[in-house]
Amino acid sequence: MSSMLRKKDWSATPRSAMSASGIVAGLAQVDGWKLTGDGDSVAIEKAYTFANYYETISFVNCVAFIANAQDHHPDLSVHYNRCVVRFNTHDVKGISLTDFDCAAQIDALLS
């Protein structure tokens, strides 16, 4: 897993908004993620459920570590036993491969 968490240099990779078919293909690769929003607010999101607040906050801290390492930060909705993670790429006003890469890294936390 350590190689999965290596910082990627997203500035060296030109990002662009994915096509609708590309997004559908990406969603097929990440379990439980769904498409939400529209226009500039389109995103992929997933809700994670935990036994208690401590586990939820531990997960949030791990997500923060990944987000910081990748310099790609999701919107988080944190509740007592649940956290909703929402990714989109603001600079392309849509969803990019970066969103799916980070989603897969977050899923790897719990696998």
Backbone as XML, in Angstrom:
<?xml version="1.0"?>
<chain id="A" units="angstrom">
  <residue number="1" name="MET">
    <atom name="N" x="0.807" y="-1.188" z="0.000"/>
    <atom name="CA" x="0.000" y="0.000" z="0.000"/>
    <atom name="C" x="0.853" y="1.256" z="0.000"/>
  </residue>
  <residue number="2" name="SER">
    <atom name="N" x="2.067" y="1.210" z="0.490"/>
    <atom name="CA" x="2.898" y="2.409" z="0.542"/>
    <atom name="C" x="3.159" y="2.974" z="-0.844"/>
  </residue>
  <residue number="3" name="SER">
    <atom name="N" x="3.302" y="2.122" z="-1.852"/>
    <atom name="CA" x="3.502" y="2.644" z="-3.210"/>
    <atom name="C" x="2.243" y="3.335" z="-3.704"/>
  </residue>
  <residue number="4" name="MET">
    <atom name="N" x="1.061" y="2.900" z="-3.213"/>
    <atom name="CA" x="-0.186" y="3.520" z="-3.620"/>
    <atom name="C" x="-0.286" y="4.940" z="-3.062"/>
  </residue>
  <residue number="5" name="LEU">
    <atom name="N" x="0.331" y="5.185" z="-1.914"/>
    <atom name="CA" x="0.225" y="6.481" z="-1.270"/>
    <atom name="C" x="1.341" y="7.432" z="-1.660"/>
  </residue>
  <residue number="6" name="ARG">
    <atom name="N" x="2.186" y="7.035" z="-2.583"/>
    <atom name="CA" x="3.225" y="7.933" z="-3.043"/>
    <atom name="C" x="2.598" y="9.169" z="-3.673"/>
  </residue>
  <residue number="7" name="LYS">
    <atom name="N" x="3.160" y="10.322" z="-3.341"/>
    <atom name="CA" x="2.648" y="11.570" z="-3.908"/>
    <atom name="C" x="2.797" y="11.545" z="-5.424"/>
  </residue>
  <residue number="8" name="LYS">
    <atom name="N" x="1.738" y="11.926" z="-6.086"/>
    <atom name="CA" x="1.780" y="12.029" z="-7.534"/>
    <atom name="C" x="1.949" y="13.494" z="-7.887"/>
  </residue>
  <residue number="9" name="ASP">
    <atom name="N" x="2.694" y="13.769" z="-8.924"/>
    <atom name="CA" x="2.886" y="15.146" z="-9.371"/>
    <atom name="C" x="1.810" y="15.467" z="-10.396"/>
  </residue>
  <residue number="10" name="TRP">
    <atom name="N" x="0.648" y="15.915" z="-9.884"/>
    <atom name="CA" x="-0.476" y="16.199" z="-10.781"/>
    <atom name="C" x="-0.164" y="17.375" z="-11.687"/>
  </residue>
  <residue number="11" name="SER">
    <atom name="N" x="0.784" y="18.250" z="-11.313"/>
    <atom name="CA" x="1.122" y="19.392" z="-12.175"/>
    <atom name="C" x="1.822" y="18.941" z="-13.446"/>
  </residue>
  <residue number="12" name="ALA">
    <atom name="N" x="2.447" y="17.763" z="-13.400"/>
    <atom name="CA" x="3.136" y="17.239" z="-14.582"/>
    <atom name="C" x="2.182" y="16.489" z="-15.507"/>
  </residue>
  <residue number="13" name="THR">
    <atom name="N" x="0.978" y="16.246" z="-15.045"/>
    <atom name="CA" x="-0.017" y="15.524" z="-15.834"/>
    <atom name="C" x="-1.169" y="16.465" z="-16.122"/>
  </residue>
  <residue number="14" name="PRO">
    <atom name="N" x="-1.339" y="16.853" z="-17.381"/>
    <atom name="CA" x="-2.467" y="17.744" z="-17.672"/>
    <atom name="C" x="-3.788" y="17.050" z="-17.364"/>
  </residue>
  <residue number="15" name="ARG">
    <atom name="N" x="-4.626" y="17.730" z="-16.592"/>
    <atom name="CA" x="-5.917" y="17.161" z="-16.224"/>
    <atom name="C" x="-7.004" y="17.781" z="-17.091"/>
  </residue>
  <residue number="16" name="SER">
    <atom name="N" x="-7.991" y="16.962" z="-17.346"/>
    <atom name="CA" x="-9.148" y="17.459" z="-18.081"/>
    <atom name="C" x="-10.383" y="16.754" z="-17.546"/>
  </residue>
  <residue number="17" name="ALA">
    <atom name="N" x="-11.532" y="17.394" z="-17.776"/>
    <atom name="CA" x="-12.789" y="16.796" z="-17.346"/>
    <atom name="C" x="-13.025" y="15.535" z="-18.170"/>
  </residue>
  <residue number="18" name="MET">
    <atom name="N" x="-13.480" y="14.503" z="-17.501"/>
    <atom name="CA" x="-13.752" y="13.236" z="-18.173"/>
    <atom name="C" x="-15.088" y="13.315" z="-18.906"/>
  </residue>
  <residue number="19" name="SER">
    <atom name="N" x="-15.213" y="12.529" z="-19.941"/>
    <atom name="CA" x="-16.476" y="12.417" z="-20.665"/>
    <atom name="C" x="-17.448" y="11.588" z="-19.828"/>
  </residue>
  <residue number="20" name="ALA">
    <atom name="N" x="-18.725" y="11.641" z="-20.204"/>
    <atom name="CA" x="-19.737" y="10.856" z="-19.488"/>
    <atom name="C" x="-19.393" y="9.372" z="-19.524"/>
  </residue>
  <residue number="21" name="SER">
    <atom name="N" x="-18.955" y="8.876" z="-20.667"/>
    <atom name="CA" x="-18.616" y="7.449" z="-20.751"/>
    <atom name="C" x="-17.376" y="7.130" z="-19.927"/>
  </residue>
  <residue number="22" name="GLY">
    <atom name="N" x="-16.436" y="8.055" z="-19.848"/>
    <atom name="CA" x="-15.251" y="7.854" z="-19.020"/>
    <atom name="C" x="-15.604" y="7.800" z="-17.543"/>
  </residue>
  <residue number="23" name="ILE">
    <atom name="N" x="-16.560" y="8.645" z="-17.136"/>
    <atom name="CA" x="-17.003" y="8.645" z="-15.743"/>
    <atom name="C" x="-17.700" y="7.333" z="-15.407"/>
  </residue>
  <residue number="24" name="VAL">
    <atom name="N" x="-18.548" y="6.857" z="-16.304"/>
    <atom name="CA" x="-19.239" y="5.576" z="-16.080"/>
    <atom name="C" x="-18.213" y="4.450" z="-15.957"/>
  </residue>
  <residue number="25" name="ALA">
    <atom name="N" x="-17.205" y="4.463" z="-16.821"/>
    <atom name="CA" x="-16.152" y="3.441" z="-16.749"/>
    <atom name="C" x="-15.383" y="3.558" z="-15.435"/>
  </residue>
  <residue number="26" name="GLY">
    <atom name="N" x="-15.103" y="4.777" z="-15.002"/>
    <atom name="CA" x="-14.401" y="4.986" z="-13.738"/>
    <atom name="C" x="-15.206" y="4.492" z="-12.552"/>
  </residue>
  <residue number="27" name="LEU">
    <atom name="N" x="-16.511" y="4.771" z="-12.564"/>
    <atom name="CA" x="-17.370" y="4.318" z="-11.467"/>
    <atom name="C" x="-17.419" y="2.798" z="-11.381"/>
  </residue>
  <residue number="28" name="ALA">
    <atom name="N" x="-17.267" y="2.127" z="-12.500"/>
    <atom name="CA" x="-17.264" y="0.664" z="-12.497"/>
    <atom name="C" x="-16.007" y="0.113" z="-11.809"/>
  </residue>
  <residue number="29" name="GLN">
    <atom name="N" x="-14.979" y="0.948" z="-11.665"/>
    <atom name="CA" x="-13.717" y="0.508" z="-11.068"/>
    <atom name="C" x="-13.634" y="0.784" z="-9.568"/>
  </residue>
  <residue number="30" name="VAL">
    <atom name="N" x="-14.545" y="1.603" z="-9.038"/>
    <atom name="CA" x="-14.514" y="1.939" z="-7.610"/>
    <atom name="C" x="-15.855" y="1.562" z="-6.991"/>
  </residue>
  <residue number="31" name="ASP">
    <atom name="N" x="-15.818" y="0.635" z="-6.071"/>
    <atom name="CA" x="-17.030" y="0.067" z="-5.481"/>
    <atom name="C" x="-17.755" y="1.062" z="-4.578"/>
  </residue>
  <residue number="32" name="GLY">
    <atom name="N" x="-19.042" y="1.252" z="-4.834"/>
    <atom name="CA" x="-19.876" y="2.048" z="-3.951"/>
    <atom name="C" x="-19.879" y="3.540" z="-4.198"/>
  </residue>
  <residue number="33" name="TRP">
    <atom name="N" x="-19.060" y="4.024" z="-5.099"/>
    <atom name="CA" x="-19.040" y="5.450" z="-5.419"/>
    <atom name="C" x="-20.165" y="5.742" z="-6.402"/>
  </residue>
  <residue number="34" name="LYS">
    <atom name="N" x="-20.776" y="6.932" z="-6.266"/>
    <atom name="CA" x="-21.859" y="7.303" z="-7.161"/>
    <atom name="C" x="-21.660" y="8.723" z="-7.668"/>
  </residue>
  <residue number="35" name="LEU">
    <atom name="N" x="-22.320" y="9.023" z="-8.755"/>
    <atom name="CA" x="-22.267" y="10.345" z="-9.368"/>
    <atom name="C" x="-23.306" y="11.234" z="-8.697"/>
  </residue>
  <residue number="36" name="THR">
    <atom name="N" x="-22.922" y="12.454" z="-8.330"/>
    <atom name="CA" x="-23.847" y="13.412" z="-7.733"/>
    <atom name="C" x="-23.657" y="14.782" z="-8.368"/>
  </residue>
  <residue number="37" name="GLY">
    <atom name="N" x="-24.654" y="15.634" z="-8.210"/>
    <atom name="CA" x="-24.561" y="16.999" z="-8.702"/>
    <atom name="C" x="-24.652" y="17.090" z="-10.210"/>
  </residue>
  <residue number="38" name="ASP">
    <atom name="N" x="-24.491" y="18.296" z="-10.711"/>
    <atom name="CA" x="-24.468" y="18.525" z="-12.155"/>
    <atom name="C" x="-23.682" y="19.797" z="-12.457"/>
  </residue>
  <residue number="39" name="GLY">
    <atom name="N" x="-23.403" y="19.997" z="-13.724"/>
    <atom name="CA" x="-22.622" y="21.171" z="-14.118"/>
    <atom name="C" x="-21.280" y="21.202" z="-13.410"/>
  </residue>
  <residue number="40" name="ASP">
    <atom name="N" x="-20.910" y="22.404" z="-12.936"/>
    <atom name="CA" x="-19.628" y="22.568" z="-12.242"/>
    <atom name="C" x="-19.573" y="21.840" z="-10.906"/>
  </residue>
  <residue number="41" name="SER">
    <atom name="N" x="-20.731" y="21.446" z="-10.376"/>
    <atom name="CA" x="-20.747" y="20.781" z="-9.064"/>
    <atom name="C" x="-20.833" y="19.265" z="-9.175"/>
  </residue>
  <residue number="42" name="VAL">
    <atom name="N" x="-20.685" y="18.731" z="-10.381"/>
    <atom name="CA" x="-20.714" y="17.276" z="-10.538"/>
    <atom name="C" x="-19.549" y="16.672" z="-9.761"/>
  </residue>
  <residue number="43" name="ALA">
    <atom name="N" x="-19.808" y="15.535" z="-9.118"/>
    <atom name="CA" x="-18.783" y="14.907" z="-8.281"/>
    <atom name="C" x="-19.069" y="13.420" z="-8.154"/>
  </residue>
  <residue number="44" name="ILE">
    <atom name="N" x="-18.080" y="12.717" z="-7.611"/>
    <atom name="CA" x="-18.299" y="11.335" z="-7.191"/>
    <atom name="C" x="-18.286" y="11.346" z="-5.673"/>
  </residue>
  <residue number="45" name="GLU">
    <atom name="N" x="-19.149" y="10.519" z="-5.068"/>
    <atom name="CA" x="-19.183" y="10.489" z="-3.612"/>
    <atom name="C" x="-19.501" y="9.094" z="-3.101"/>
  </residue>
  <residue number="46" name="LYS">
    <atom name="N" x="-19.094" y="8.892" z="-1.851"/>
    <atom name="CA" x="-19.346" y="7.618" z="-1.192"/>
    <atom name="C" x="-19.514" y="7.868" z="0.298"/>
  </residue>
  <residue number="47" name="ALA">
    <atom name="N" x="-20.467" y="7.171" z="0.900"/>
    <atom name="CA" x="-20.681" y="7.236" z="2.347"/>
    <atom name="C" x="-20.031" y="6.018" z="2.997"/>
  </residue>
  <residue number="48" name="TYR">
    <atom name="N" x="-19.281" y="6.264" z="4.037"/>
    <atom name="CA" x="-18.629" y="5.204" z="4.819"/>
    <atom name="C" x="-19.270" y="5.197" z="6.202"/>
  </residue>
  <residue number="49" name="THR">
    <atom name="N" x="-19.595" y="4.007" z="6.707"/>
    <atom name="CA" x="-20.238" y="3.873" z="8.004"/>
    <atom name="C" x="-19.285" y="3.197" z="8.985"/>
  </residue>
  <residue number="50" name="PHE">
    <atom name="N" x="-19.323" y="3.675" z="10.231"/>
    <atom name="CA" x="-18.434" y="3.174" z="11.274"/>
    <atom name="C" x="-19.228" y="2.863" z="12.539"/>
  </residue>
  <residue number="51" name="ALA">
    <atom name="N" x="-18.588" y="2.220" z="13.491"/>
    <atom name="CA" x="-19.256" y="1.820" z="14.730"/>
    <atom name="C" x="-19.488" y="2.993" z="15.669"/>
  </residue>
  <residue number="52" name="ASN">
    <atom name="N" x="-18.632" y="4.009" z="15.603"/>
    <atom name="CA" x="-18.731" y="5.114" z="16.558"/>
    <atom name="C" x="-17.986" y="6.342" z="16.039"/>
  </residue>
  <residue number="53" name="TYR">
    <atom name="N" x="-18.037" y="7.396" z="16.828"/>
    <atom name="CA" x="-17.410" y="8.663" z="16.441"/>
    <atom name="C" x="-15.889" y="8.539" z="16.344"/>
  </residue>
  <residue number="54" name="TYR">
    <atom name="N" x="-15.290" y="7.827" z="17.275"/>
    <atom name="CA" x="-13.835" y="7.658" z="17.261"/>
    <atom name="C" x="-13.370" y="7.033" z="15.951"/>
  </residue>
  <residue number="55" name="GLU">
    <atom name="N" x="-14.031" y="5.975" z="15.502"/>
    <atom name="CA" x="-13.657" y="5.335" z="14.235"/>
    <atom name="C" x="-13.874" y="6.289" z="13.058"/>
  </residue>
  <residue number="56" name="THR">
    <atom name="N" x="-14.955" y="7.044" z="13.109"/>
    <atom name="CA" x="-15.221" y="8.005" z="12.034"/>
    <atom name="C" x="-14.107" y="9.036" z="11.946"/>
  </residue>
  <residue number="57" name="ILE">
    <atom name="N" x="-13.725" y="9.607" z="13.070"/>
    <atom name="CA" x="-12.680" y="10.633" z="13.071"/>
    <atom name="C" x="-11.324" y="10.045" z="12.695"/>
  </residue>
  <residue number="58" name="SER">
    <atom name="N" x="-11.058" y="8.818" z="13.080"/>
    <atom name="CA" x="-9.815" y="8.156" z="12.665"/>
    <atom name="C" x="-9.771" y="8.042" z="11.144"/>
  </residue>
  <residue number="59" name="PHE">
    <atom name="N" x="-10.892" y="7.662" z="10.547"/>
    <atom name="CA" x="-10.996" y="7.580" z="9.087"/>
    <atom name="C" x="-10.780" y="8.959" z="8.464"/>
  </residue>
  <residue number="60" name="VAL">
    <atom name="N" x="-11.403" y="9.978" z="9.013"/>
    <atom name="CA" x="-11.260" y="11.341" z="8.489"/>
    <atom name="C" x="-9.794" y="11.762" z="8.516"/>
  </residue>
  <residue number="61" name="ASN">
    <atom name="N" x="-9.090" y="11.441" z="9.584"/>
    <atom name="CA" x="-7.669" y="11.794" z="9.666"/>
    <atom name="C" x="-6.849" y="11.067" z="8.601"/>
  </residue>
  <residue number="62" name="CYS">
    <atom name="N" x="-7.184" y="9.815" z="8.323"/>
    <atom name="CA" x="-6.489" y="9.072" z="7.266"/>
    <atom name="C" x="-6.788" y="9.672" z="5.895"/>
  </residue>
  <residue number="63" name="VAL">
    <atom name="N" x="-8.041" y="10.055" z="5.672"/>
    <atom name="CA" x="-8.411" y="10.710" z="4.411"/>
    <atom name="C" x="-7.631" y="12.021" z="4.258"/>
  </residue>
  <residue number="64" name="ALA">
    <atom name="N" x="-7.506" y="12.766" z="5.345"/>
    <atom name="CA" x="-6.754" y="14.021" z="5.304"/>
    <atom name="C" x="-5.297" y="13.781" z="4.930"/>
  </residue>
  <residue number="65" name="PHE">
    <atom name="N" x="-4.716" y="12.704" z="5.435"/>
    <atom name="CA" x="-3.328" y="12.367" z="5.097"/>
    <atom name="C" x="-3.195" y="12.104" z="3.600"/>
  </residue>
  <residue number="66" name="ILE">
    <atom name="N" x="-4.093" y="11.290" z="3.058"/>
    <atom name="CA" x="-4.059" y="10.984" z="1.619"/>
    <atom name="C" x="-4.285" y="12.253" z="0.810"/>
  </residue>
  <residue number="67" name="ALA">
    <atom name="N" x="-5.288" y="13.035" z="1.177"/>
    <atom name="CA" x="-5.602" y="14.256" z="0.436"/>
    <atom name="C" x="-4.420" y="15.210" z="0.420"/>
  </residue>
  <residue number="68" name="ASN">
    <atom name="N" x="-3.764" y="15.354" z="1.559"/>
    <atom name="CA" x="-2.609" y="16.241" z="1.618"/>
    <atom name="C" x="-1.465" y="15.722" z="0.757"/>
  </residue>
  <residue number="69" name="ALA">
    <atom name="N" x="-1.211" y="14.426" z="0.820"/>
    <atom name="CA" x="-0.131" y="13.831" z="0.021"/>
    <atom name="C" x="-0.396" y="13.986" z="-1.474"/>
  </residue>
  <residue number="70" name="GLN">
    <atom name="N" x="-1.664" y="13.912" z="-1.876"/>
    <atom name="CA" x="-2.012" y="14.001" z="-3.291"/>
    <atom name="C" x="-2.333" y="15.433" z="-3.728"/>
  </residue>
  <residue number="71" name="ASP">
    <atom name="N" x="-2.396" y="16.360" z="-2.774"/>
    <atom name="CA" x="-2.777" y="17.745" z="-3.039"/>
    <atom name="C" x="-4.095" y="17.806" z="-3.811"/>
  </residue>
  <residue number="72" name="HIS">
    <atom name="N" x="-5.034" y="16.981" z="-3.361"/>
    <atom name="CA" x="-6.360" y="16.915" z="-3.980"/>
    <atom name="C" x="-7.349" y="16.628" z="-2.857"/>
  </residue>
  <residue number="73" name="HIS">
    <atom name="N" x="-8.122" y="17.628" z="-2.494"/>
    <atom name="CA" x="-8.871" y="17.592" z="-1.243"/>
    <atom name="C" x="-10.370" y="17.430" z="-1.470"/>
  </residue>
  <residue number="74" name="PRO">
    <atom name="N" x="-10.954" y="16.392" z="-0.873"/>
    <atom name="CA" x="-12.393" y="16.156" z="-1.030"/>
    <atom name="C" x="-13.199" y="17.023" z="-0.066"/>
  </residue>
  <residue number="75" name="ASP">
    <atom name="N" x="-14.481" y="17.150" z="-0.356"/>
    <atom name="CA" x="-15.421" y="17.695" z="0.615"/>
    <atom name="C" x="-15.821" y="16.531" z="1.516"/>
  </residue>
  <residue number="76" name="LEU">
    <atom name="N" x="-15.832" y="16.768" z="2.808"/>
    <atom name="CA" x="-16.193" y="15.737" z="3.772"/>
    <atom name="C" x="-17.404" y="16.192" z="4.570"/>
  </residue>
  <residue number="77" name="SER">
    <atom name="N" x="-18.334" y="15.285" z="4.755"/>
    <atom name="CA" x="-19.480" y="15.513" z="5.632"/>
    <atom name="C" x="-19.351" y="14.492" z="6.755"/>
  </residue>
  <residue number="78" name="VAL">
    <atom name="N" x="-19.027" y="14.980" z="7.949"/>
    <atom name="CA" x="-18.689" y="14.098" z="9.068"/>
    <atom name="C" x="-19.838" y="14.057" z="10.066"/>
  </residue>
  <residue number="79" name="HIS">
    <atom name="N" x="-20.231" y="12.850" z="10.434"/>
    <atom name="CA" x="-21.310" y="12.614" z="11.379"/>
    <atom name="C" x="-20.817" y="11.631" z="12.441"/>
  </residue>
  <residue number="80" name="TYR">
    <atom name="N" x="-21.647" y="11.309" z="13.409"/>
    <atom name="CA" x="-21.239" y="10.441" z="14.518"/>
    <atom name="C" x="-20.639" y="9.120" z="14.031"/>
  </residue>
  <residue number="81" name="ASN">
    <atom name="N" x="-21.354" y="8.407" z="13.168"/>
    <atom name="CA" x="-20.859" y="7.094" z="12.725"/>
    <atom name="C" x="-20.800" y="6.984" z="11.203"/>
  </residue>
  <residue number="82" name="ARG">
    <atom name="N" x="-20.625" y="8.127" z="10.548"/>
    <atom name="CA" x="-20.651" y="8.119" z="9.083"/>
    <atom name="C" x="-19.855" y="9.300" z="8.566"/>
  </residue>
  <residue number="83" name="CYS">
    <atom name="N" x="-19.212" y="9.096" z="7.421"/>
    <atom name="CA" x="-18.516" y="10.172" z="6.724"/>
    <atom name="C" x="-18.820" y="10.034" z="5.237"/>
  </residue>
  <residue number="84" name="VAL">
    <atom name="N" x="-19.237" y="11.125" z="4.625"/>
    <atom name="CA" x="-19.462" y="11.149" z="3.185"/>
    <atom name="C" x="-18.281" y="11.884" z="2.554"/>
  </residue>
  <residue number="85" name="VAL">
    <atom name="N" x="-17.644" y="11.226" z="1.584"/>
    <atom name="CA" x="-16.490" y="11.781" z="0.890"/>
    <atom name="C" x="-16.931" y="12.140" z="-0.526"/>
  </residue>
  <residue number="86" name="ARG">
    <atom name="N" x="-16.622" y="13.366" z="-0.947"/>
    <atom name="CA" x="-17.070" y="13.857" z="-2.249"/>
    <atom name="C" x="-15.881" y="14.477" z="-2.996"/>
  </residue>
  <residue number="87" name="PHE">
    <atom name="N" x="-15.599" y="13.945" z="-4.175"/>
    <atom name="CA" x="-14.490" y="14.442" z="-4.994"/>
    <atom name="C" x="-14.988" y="15.058" z="-6.295"/>
  </residue>
  <residue number="88" name="ASN">
    <atom name="N" x="-14.390" y="16.171" z="-6.669"/>
    <atom name="CA" x="-14.429" y="16.686" z="-8.036"/>
    <atom name="C" x="-13.160" y="17.504" z="-8.226"/>
  </residue>
  <residue number="89" name="THR">
    <atom name="N" x="-12.912" y="17.889" z="-9.456"/>
    <atom name="CA" x="-11.692" y="18.639" z="-9.765"/>
    <atom name="C" x="-12.106" y="20.045" z="-10.168"/>
  </residue>
  <residue number="90" name="HIS">
    <atom name="N" x="-11.904" y="20.981" z="-9.245"/>
    <atom name="CA" x="-12.386" y="22.349" z="-9.449"/>
    <atom name="C" x="-11.790" y="23.012" z="-10.690"/>
  </residue>
  <residue number="91" name="ASP">
    <atom name="N" x="-10.494" y="22.800" z="-10.927"/>
    <atom name="CA" x="-9.864" y="23.513" z="-12.042"/>
    <atom name="C" x="-10.315" y="23.026" z="-13.418"/>
  </residue>
  <residue number="92" name="VAL">
    <atom name="N" x="-10.940" y="21.863" z="-13.500"/>
    <atom name="CA" x="-11.488" y="21.405" z="-14.794"/>
    <atom name="C" x="-13.015" y="21.481" z="-14.797"/>
  </residue>
  <residue number="93" name="LYS">
    <atom name="N" x="-13.580" y="21.944" z="-13.667"/>
    <atom name="CA" x="-15.039" y="22.081" z="-13.536"/>
    <atom name="C" x="-15.763" y="20.775" z="-13.849"/>
  </residue>
  <residue number="94" name="GLY">
    <atom name="N" x="-15.234" y="19.692" z="-13.313"/>
    <atom name="CA" x="-15.826" y="18.386" z="-13.547"/>
    <atom name="C" x="-15.084" y="17.315" z="-12.781"/>
  </residue>
  <residue number="95" name="ILE">
    <atom name="N" x="-15.109" y="16.125" z="-13.319"/>
    <atom name="CA" x="-14.461" y="14.969" z="-12.708"/>
    <atom name="C" x="-13.272" y="14.584" z="-13.576"/>
  </residue>
  <residue number="96" name="SER">
    <atom name="N" x="-12.145" y="14.332" z="-12.922"/>
    <atom name="CA" x="-10.928" y="13.937" z="-13.636"/>
    <atom name="C" x="-10.443" y="12.588" z="-13.114"/>
  </residue>
  <residue number="97" name="LEU">
    <atom name="N" x="-9.437" y="12.065" z="-13.763"/>
    <atom name="CA" x="-8.833" y="10.806" z="-13.301"/>
    <atom name="C" x="-8.288" y="10.931" z="-11.879"/>
  </residue>
  <residue number="98" name="THR">
    <atom name="N" x="-7.886" y="12.137" z="-11.490"/>
    <atom name="CA" x="-7.383" y="12.374" z="-10.145"/>
    <atom name="C" x="-8.427" y="11.982" z="-9.099"/>
  </residue>
  <residue number="99" name="ASP">
    <atom name="N" x="-9.691" y="12.301" z="-9.370"/>
    <atom name="CA" x="-10.765" y="11.975" z="-8.427"/>
    <atom name="C" x="-10.875" y="10.473" z="-8.231"/>
  </residue>
  <residue number="100" name="PHE">
    <atom name="N" x="-10.805" y="9.730" z="-9.309"/>
    <atom name="CA" x="-10.915" y="8.271" z="-9.201"/>
    <atom name="C" x="-9.684" y="7.664" z="-8.551"/>
  </residue>
  <residue number="101" name="ASP">
    <atom name="N" x="-8.516" y="8.220" z="-8.805"/>
    <atom name="CA" x="-7.301" y="7.712" z="-8.171"/>
    <atom name="C" x="-7.376" y="7.907" z="-6.660"/>
  </residue>
  <residue number="102" name="CYS">
    <atom name="N" x="-7.795" y="9.088" z="-6.235"/>
    <atom name="CA" x="-7.908" y="9.349" z="-4.797"/>
    <atom name="C" x="-9.014" y="8.506" z="-4.168"/>
  </residue>
  <residue number="103" name="ALA">
    <atom name="N" x="-10.117" y="8.301" z="-4.873"/>
    <atom name="CA" x="-11.198" y="7.449" z="-4.363"/>
    <atom name="C" x="-10.678" y="6.034" z="-4.116"/>
  </residue>
  <residue number="104" name="ALA">
    <atom name="N" x="-9.904" y="5.505" z="-5.044"/>
    <atom name="CA" x="-9.355" y="4.154" z="-4.889"/>
    <atom name="C" x="-8.396" y="4.083" z="-3.704"/>
  </residue>
  <residue number="105" name="GLN">
    <atom name="N" x="-7.614" y="5.135" z="-3.487"/>
    <atom name="CA" x="-6.693" y="5.144" z="-2.351"/>
    <atom name="C" x="-7.454" y="5.161" z="-1.030"/>
  </residue>
  <residue number="106" name="ILE">
    <atom name="N" x="-8.543" y="5.900" z="-0.975"/>
    <atom name="CA" x="-9.349" y="5.946" z="0.250"/>
    <atom name="C" x="-10.006" y="4.585" z="0.492"/>
  </residue>
  <residue number="107" name="ASP">
    <atom name="N" x="-10.519" y="3.972" z="-0.567"/>
    <atom name="CA" x="-11.103" y="2.630" z="-0.405"/>
    <atom name="C" x="-10.076" y="1.628" z="0.126"/>
  </residue>
  <residue number="108" name="ALA">
    <atom name="N" x="-8.826" y="1.797" z="-0.278"/>
    <atom name="CA" x="-7.761" y="0.885" z="0.161"/>
    <atom name="C" x="-7.539" y="0.955" z="1.672"/>
  </residue>
  <residue number="109" name="LEU">
    <atom name="N" x="-7.917" y="2.062" z="2.291"/>
    <atom name="CA" x="-7.789" y="2.173" z="3.757"/>
    <atom name="C" x="-8.572" y="1.079" z="4.481"/>
  </residue>
  <residue number="110" name="LEU">
    <atom name="N" x="-9.710" y="0.725" z="3.922"/>
    <atom name="CA" x="-10.615" y="-0.189" z="4.611"/>
    <atom name="C" x="-10.621" y="-1.595" z="4.042"/>
  </residue>
  <residue number="111" name="SER">
    <atom name="N" x="-9.758" y="-1.838" z="3.067"/>
    <atom name="CA" x="-9.742" y="-3.179" z="2.452"/>
    <atom name="C" x="-8.876" y="-4.142" z="3.236"/>
  </residue>
</chain>
